[in-house]
Amino acid sequence: MYRRRRAVATVAGNMQKTVLLTLGRLPKALELARALNSAGCRVLVADPFGTHLCKPSRFVTKSFKVTPPNQDLDAFYDDLIAIAAKEAVDLIIPVSEEALYVSMLAPRLPDRTKIFGPSFRTLQELHNKLRFQELVAEAGLTATRTYLAKSREALALAESEDSIIKPVLGCSGRGLAFFDQGQLPPPSMLTRDNLIQKQITGREISSQTIARNGKVLGTVLYEGLAHSGTVSVCFSRVDDVTAVEAWIETFVRHLNFDGFIAFDFIIDASGQPWPLECNPRLTSGIHFMDHADLAAAVLGTEGPAPVRLKSSSRFQEGHTALLMAYSDILKPLSMFGQLGRVFTTPDVLWRWTDPLPFLLMTPMSWPVLKQVMFDDIGFGEAATRDVEWQEPSRATMSRLCDEYV
């Protein structure tokens, strides 16, 4: 029988810390759990799903099923507070879209328990795609023309430029639509919940940065080689766009940002980076980061700066990439091209010393897969719709903000 064993290494000069990740269903959570456990941390995972990718990992000590924040926010908070108190949690790290909810929990936690990441107000501004572009301009950087869909400026933009319409607070590419110059979106899309953005042509680049108090400790740039909807399932590191790294350093310093932050850019023909949106959380870029350096940056211990990157320049979520290849079975050239990439690219889940998350991926991911199969939605939406940010009622928001202050 496969047995877990606790890592014996400890972070230099520190007692063992107990860390709680607030989502375990995504490969990026498993990557972080492995890095922190290898640094001597006791890693716990809380997830609304009873089964998830991190659960069978030998690098995770315990998993807890919690209430989905979209179902009952107070119950979600009560669950996390109970875990933090009972397990003597030192650090809570949000993983994905639940970060906004978790950030407001700070004043209700035990004194010893800290949350890794920025304040709720900073997350709220960065999550808002219109406010993000305003922050870009305030930092002295070039923003991408973006307006609320109901505004005169938005309609003028759609008349004069190729444009994109997207939700102000959307995620996973939901609600995204492209329009040619002069083609106006239908009236049903011209709401206060949507915005219209200038469509930039060029190279699509994503980033992942870890920062502490406005200083970039590490950044990786990468581009998608294969996508499931708008979600990249095979990605390659990019090392030839230094202008983007400089852009990120300026923005992080301007916000005095602390935590994980990621951006999507278009690089035009002149090399100018145009920011599309900000994801103030973990992304697939974490798979490129050296585990020891990543853990040191998160835990605030001494470590190399910048955070070093792994030797491999390409990674994939192999199960999804394989399914995509087989979906092109009637297009042999495309299918065999994708299969060649699948069998030559390292998988983000596979590890000889921790094989069960890879081997049990299908049953552990069943809560996500069944939504894809029976609800006819994409993987991105299925993996986040119970934790994505939905503005609480005005009374609840007022109460939470009062507690936060």
C-alpha positions in Angstrom: 0.0 0.0 0.0 1.3 3.5 -0.9 2.1 5.4 2.3 2.6 9.1 2.9 5.7 10.2 4.7 6.2 13.7 6.1 9.0 15.7 4.6 11.8 16.2 7.2 13.4 19.3 5.7 12.7 22.6 7.4 13.0 26.2 6.3 16.3 27.4 7.6 15.9 29.2 10.9 12.2 28.6 11.2 9.9 26.3 13.2 7.6 24.2 11.0 4.7 26.3 9.8 1.2 25.1 9.1 -0.1 26.5 5.8 -3.7 26.3 4.6 -4.5 26.5 0.9 -8.1 27.5 0.2 -8.6 25.4 -3.0 -7.1 22.1 -4.0 -8.7 21.1 -7.3 -6.3 22.9 -9.6 -2.7 21.8 -10.6 -1.3 25.2 -9.5 -2.5 24.3 -5.9 -0.6 21.0 -6.1 2.5 22.7 -7.3 2.4 25.1 -4.4 1.7 22.4 -1.8 4.7 20.4 -3.0 7.0 23.4 -2.8 5.8 24.4 0.7 5.9 20.8 2.1 9.4 20.3 0.7 10.4 23.4 2.6 9.2 21.8 5.8 5.7 23.2 6.0 2.7 21.2 7.1 0.2 21.7 4.3 -3.5 21.6 4.7 -6.1 22.1 1.9 -9.7 23.4 2.2 -12.0 23.0 -0.8 -15.8 22.9 -1.4 -15.3 19.7 -3.3 -14.9 16.5 -1.3 -12.4 15.1 -3.8 -9.7 17.2 -5.5 -6.3 16.8 -7.1 -4.4 17.7 -3.9 -6.2 15.2 -1.7 -4.2 12.0 -2.5 -0.8 13.9 -2.5 1.8 12.8 0.0 2.7 16.5 0.3 -0.7 17.3 1.8 -1.3 16.4 5.5 -5.0 16.9 5.6 -7.9 18.0 3.4 -11.2 19.7 4.6 -14.5 20.1 2.8 -15.8 23.6 3.2 -19.0 25.4 2.2 -18.8 27.1 -1.2 -18.6 30.9 -0.7 -21.2 31.4 -3.4 -23.6 29.3 -1.5 -23.2 30.6 2.1 -20.4 33.1 2.7 -20.7 33.2 6.5 -20.6 29.4 6.6 -17.5 29.5 4.4 -15.8 31.9 6.8 -16.9 29.8 9.8 -15.4 26.7 8.2 -12.0 28.4 7.6 -11.9 30.0 11.0 -12.6 26.6 12.7 -9.8 25.0 10.6 -7.3 27.8 11.4 -8.1 27.5 15.2 -8.1 23.7 15.5 -5.0 23.2 13.3 -3.0 26.2 14.5 -2.6 27.6 11.0 0.1 30.1 10.5 -0.5 31.2 7.0 -3.6 31.0 4.7 -2.9 31.2 0.9 -5.7 31.7 -1.5 -5.2 29.8 -4.8 -7.8 31.1 -7.3 -11.0 33.1 -7.6 -11.8 32.6 -3.9 -9.0 35.1 -3.1 -11.4 38.0 -2.8 -13.6 36.2 -0.3 -10.6 35.0 1.8 -9.0 38.5 1.9 -11.9 39.8 3.9 -11.5 37.1 6.6 -8.4 38.7 8.1 -9.9 40.5 11.2 -11.8 37.3 12.3 -8.8 35.0 12.3 -6.7 34.0 15.4 -3.8 36.3 16.0 -1.2 33.8 14.8 -2.9 33.3 11.4 -2.0 35.6 8.6 -3.3 35.7 5.0 -0.8 35.8 2.1 -1.7 38.4 -0.4 -2.9 42.0 -0.7 -5.9 43.7 1.0 -9.4 43.2 -0.2 -9.6 46.7 -1.6 -6.5 46.1 -3.8 -7.9 42.8 -5.0 -11.2 44.3 -5.7 -9.7 47.1 -7.8 -7.4 44.7 -9.8 -10.3 42.2 -10.4 -12.3 45.0 -12.0 -11.1 45.1 -15.6 -12.0 48.8 -16.0 -10.4 49.9 -12.8 -7.3 47.9 -13.6 -6.8 50.0 -16.8 -7.2 53.2 -14.7 -4.5 51.9 -12.3 -2.2 51.2 -15.2 -2.5 54.8 -16.4 -2.0 56.1 -12.8 1.3 54.1 -12.7 2.5 56.0 -15.8 2.1 53.0 -18.1 0.2 52.8 -21.4 -3.3 51.4 -20.8 -5.5 49.7 -23.3 -8.6 51.7 -24.3 -11.4 50.3 -22.2 -14.9 51.7 -21.4 -18.1 50.6 -19.8 -20.3 49.1 -22.6 -23.1 51.5 -22.1 -20.9 54.6 -22.4 -20.6 56.9 -25.5 -16.9 56.2 -25.5 -17.4 52.5 -25.8 -19.8 52.9 -28.8 -17.4 55.3 -30.5 -14.6 52.7 -30.0 -16.7 49.9 -31.5 -17.4 52.2 -34.5 -13.8 53.0 -35.2 -11.8 49.9 -34.1 -12.0 46.2 -33.9 -13.2 45.6 -30.3 -13.8 43.0 -27.6 -16.6 42.9 -25.2 -16.2 41.1 -21.8 -17.7 41.2 -18.3 -16.2 43.8 -15.9 -15.8 41.1 -13.3 -15.6 38.0 -15.4 -13.1 35.1 -15.2 -12.1 32.0 -17.3 -12.9 33.8 -20.6 -16.7 33.7 -20.0 -18.8 36.3 -21.9 -15.9 37.2 -24.2 -16.9 38.2 -27.8 -15.0 39.8 -30.7 -16.4 42.4 -33.1 -15.0 43.9 -36.3 -14.7 47.6 -36.8 -18.2 49.2 -37.1 -19.9 46.1 -35.8 -21.8 47.0 -32.7 -22.6 44.4 -30.0 -26.3 43.5 -29.6 -28.2 45.6 -27.1 -28.4 42.7 -24.7 -24.6 42.9 -24.2 -24.5 46.7 -23.7 -25.0 46.6 -20.0 -23.2 48.1 -17.0 -21.8 44.6 -16.2 -19.8 44.6 -19.5 -17.1 46.7 -21.0 -15.7 47.2 -24.5 -12.0 47.1 -25.1 -9.8 47.9 -28.1 -8.7 44.7 -29.9 -4.9 44.6 -30.1 -3.2 42.4 -32.7 0.0 40.7 -31.8 1.6 38.1 -29.6 -0.3 36.9 -26.5 1.9 36.7 -23.4 0.9 35.7 -19.8 2.9 36.3 -16.7 3.1 35.1 -13.1 4.9 37.2 -10.4 5.5 36.9 -6.7 6.1 40.2 -5.0 6.7 41.4 -1.4 6.0 45.0 -0.4 6.2 46.3 -3.9 9.4 44.4 -4.8 9.3 41.7 -7.5 10.9 38.6 -6.2 10.3 36.5 -9.3 8.5 36.7 -12.6 7.9 34.1 -15.4 6.5 34.9 -18.8 4.9 32.3 -20.9 2.6 31.7 -23.9 0.0 29.1 -24.5 0.6 26.4 -27.1 -2.7 24.6 -26.7 -6.0 25.9 -25.2 -9.2 24.5 -23.9 -11.5 27.4 -24.5 -9.5 30.4 -23.3 -7.5 28.3 -20.7 -4.0 27.2 -21.7 -3.3 23.5 -21.2 0.2 23.5 -22.7 2.5 26.5 -22.2 6.0 27.5 -23.0 8.3 29.9 -21.2 9.1 33.2 -22.9 12.5 34.9 -22.4 12.7 37.5 -25.2 10.3 40.2 -24.0 12.1 42.2 -21.4 9.8 45.1 -21.9 7.1 43.1 -20.1 9.3 42.4 -17.1 10.0 46.1 -16.8 6.3 46.9 -17.1 5.5 44.5 -14.3 8.2 45.9 -12.0 6.8 49.4 -12.4 3.2 48.4 -11.8 4.1 46.3 -8.7 6.2 49.1 -7.2 3.4 51.6 -7.9 0.8 49.5 -6.0 3.3 48.4 -3.3 1.8 45.0 -4.1 2.3 41.9 -1.9 1.5 38.4 -3.1 0.9 36.6 -6.4 -0.1 38.7 -9.4 -0.5 37.8 -13.0 -1.2 39.7 -16.3 -2.3 39.0 -19.8 -0.6 41.1 -22.5 -0.6 41.6 -26.2 2.8 42.5 -27.6 2.3 44.5 -30.8 4.6 44.6 -33.8 6.7 47.4 -32.3 7.3 45.5 -29.1 4.9 47.6 -27.0 3.1 45.5 -24.3 -0.6 46.2 -24.0 -2.2 44.9 -20.8 -5.6 43.2 -21.2 -6.4 42.2 -17.7 -4.9 41.4 -14.3 -5.3 38.2 -12.3 -4.2 38.9 -8.7 -3.7 35.3 -7.8 -1.8 32.1 -8.9 -1.8 31.1 -12.6 -0.1 28.3 -14.5 3.2 30.3 -14.5 3.9 28.8 -11.0 4.8 25.5 -12.7 8.0 27.1 -14.0 9.3 28.3 -10.6 11.9 26.5 -8.5 10.3 25.0 -5.5 12.9 26.1 -2.9 12.9 29.7 -4.1 9.1 29.8 -4.4 8.7 28.6 -0.8 11.2 31.0 0.5 9.5 33.9 -1.2 6.1 32.9 0.1 7.3 32.3 3.7 9.4 35.5 3.8 12.7 33.6 4.5 16.0 34.3 2.9 16.3 33.1 -0.7 17.7 34.0 -4.1 16.2 37.0 -5.8 15.0 36.7 -8.4 13.3 33.4 -7.9 15.0 30.9 -10.1 13.1 29.0 -12.8 13.1 25.2 -13.5 15.3 23.9 -16.3 12.2 22.8 -18.4 10.8 25.6 -20.6 7.5 23.8 -21.4 4.8 22.2 -19.3 1.3 20.7 -19.9 -1.8 19.5 -18.2 -1.5 16.2 -19.9 -4.9 14.7 -19.4 -6.7 17.7 -20.9 -4.1 18.0 -23.7 -4.6 14.3 -24.6 -8.3 14.7 -24.7 -7.9 17.7 -27.0 -5.7 15.7 -29.3 -8.2 12.9 -29.5 -11.0 15.4 -30.3 -9.2 16.0 -33.6 -9.3 12.3 -34.6 -10.9 13.3 -37.9 -8.0 15.7 -38.6 -5.0 13.3 -38.5 -2.3 15.9 -39.1 -3.6 18.0 -36.3 -4.1 15.1 -34.0 -0.6 13.6 -34.5 0.9 17.0 -34.1 -0.8 17.4 -30.8 0.1 13.9 -29.7 3.7 14.5 -30.4 3.6 17.5 -28.1 1.8 15.6 -25.4 4.4 12.8 -25.3 7.4 15.2 -25.3 6.2 17.8 -22.8 6.5 17.4 -19.0 3.2 17.0 -17.1 2.4 19.4 -14.2 0.9 16.6 -12.2 3.4 13.8 -12.6 6.1 13.2 -10.1 7.8 9.9 -9.3 7.8 10.7 -5.6 4.1 11.7 -5.6 2.4 9.7 -8.3 -1.2 9.5 -7.0 -2.5 12.9 -8.1 -1.6 12.0 -11.7 -2.8 8.4 -11.5 -6.1 9.3 -9.7 -6.7 12.5 -11.7 -10.0 11.4 -13.2 -11.8 10.3 -10.0 -10.3 13.1 -8.0 -11.5 15.6 -10.6 -15.0 14.1 -10.9 -16.7 17.2 -9.4 -15.3 19.3 -12.2 -15.6 16.7 -15.0 -19.3 15.9 -14.3 -20.2 19.6 -14.8 -18.3 19.6 -18.1 -20.1 16.4 -19.2 -23.6 17.1 -18.0 -23.9 20.9 -17.7 -22.2 21.6 -21.1 -19.7 24.1 -19.8 -15.9 24.5 -20.2 -13.3 23.3 -17.7 -12.5 26.8 -16.6 -16.0 27.6 -15.6 -16.6 24.2 -14.0 -13.5 24.6 -11.9 -14.3 28.0 -10.5 -18.1 28.8 -10.7 -18.7 27.9 -7.0 -15.8 30.1 -5.8 -15.9 33.0 -8.3 -16.5 36.5 -7.0 -20.1 37.5 -6.7 -20.8 40.7 -4.9 -22.5 40.0 -1.6 -25.7 41.9 -0.7 -25.3 45.5 0.3 -26.0 44.7 4.0 -23.5 41.8 4.0 -20.9 43.9 2.2 -21.3 46.7 4.7 -20.9 44.4 7.6 -17.8 42.7 6.2 -16.2 46.0 5.3 -16.8 47.3 8.8 -15.2 44.2 10.2 -12.3 44.6 7.8 -11.6 48.2 8.8 
